[in-house]
């Protein structure tokens, strides 16, 4: 029994592999750019993939929301730290006045 499989000619295989490597390189470069942007706090670069990518848009929106939330939490933590410092200073004053 003979198997009928389509095989690419050697030059087509090399060409297909080259195309795949190029696509992988472009995807990796885009990913690295997004990681650098995320690490530096810059807005993420636009998605340049073909077609629509609802998942990318959803994740991007969640990331921006998390960044905003993180900034709000940092501000609240800073205010809480200042309030605790003031309270500690007041307690020290009261304790030193009693002794």
C-alpha positions in Angstrom: 0.0 0.0 0.0 1.4 3.4 -1.1 1.1 6.4 1.2 0.3 9.6 -0.7 1.8 12.5 1.3 2.7 15.8 -0.1 6.3 16.6 0.4 7.9 20.0 -0.4 10.9 20.1 -2.6 14.2 20.9 -0.8 14.2 24.5 -2.0 10.6 25.0 -0.9 11.3 23.5 2.5 14.2 26.0 3.0 12.0 28.8 1.8 9.1 27.8 4.1 11.5 27.5 7.0 13.0 30.9 6.2 9.5 32.5 6.1 8.6 30.9 9.4 11.8 32.1 11.0 11.2 35.6 9.8 7.7 35.6 11.2 8.9 34.2 14.5 11.6 37.0 14.6 9.0 39.7 14.0 6.7 38.2 16.7 9.6 38.0 19.2 10.6 41.6 18.5 7.1 42.8 19.1 6.9 40.8 22.3 10.2 42.2 23.5 9.0 45.8 22.7 5.9 45.1 24.8 7.9 43.8 27.7 10.2 46.8 27.6 7.2 49.1 27.6 5.6 47.3 30.5 8.9 47.4 32.5 9.4 51.1 31.9 5.7 52.0 32.5 5.3 53.4 29.0 2.1 52.8 27.1 2.2 49.5 25.2 2.9 49.7 21.5 -0.1 49.0 19.2 -0.8 45.4 18.2 0.5 44.9 14.7 -0.8 41.4 14.1 -3.1 40.7 11.2 -6.8 40.8 11.7 -8.5 41.7 14.9 -7.3 40.5 18.3 -10.1 40.9 20.9 -8.0 39.0 23.5 -5.1 41.5 23.1 -7.4 44.5 23.5 -9.0 42.9 26.6 -5.6 42.2 28.2 -4.4 45.7 27.2 -7.4 47.2 28.9 -6.9 45.1 32.0 -3.3 46.1 32.1 -4.1 49.8 31.9 -6.7 49.4 34.6 -4.2 47.6 36.8 -1.6 50.4 36.2 -4.2 53.0 37.3 -5.2 50.9 40.3 -1.5 50.4 41.2 -1.0 54.2 41.1 -4.1 54.8 43.3 -2.9 52.2 45.8 0.6 53.7 45.9 -1.0 57.1 46.6 -3.2 55.7 49.3 -0.2 53.8 50.9 1.8 57.1 50.9 -1.1 58.9 52.6 -1.5 56.1 55.1 2.2 56.2 55.8 2.1 59.9 56.4 -0.9 59.6 58.7 0.7 56.8 60.7 3.9 58.9 61.0 1.9 61.8 62.3 0.0 59.6 64.7 3.2 58.1 66.0 4.7 61.6 66.5 1.5 62.6 68.5 1.8 59.4 70.7 5.5 60.1 71.3 4.6 63.7 72.4 1.9 62.4 74.7 4.1 59.8 76.2 7.1 62.1 76.7 4.7 64.6 78.4 3.5 62.0 80.8 7.0 60.8 81.8 
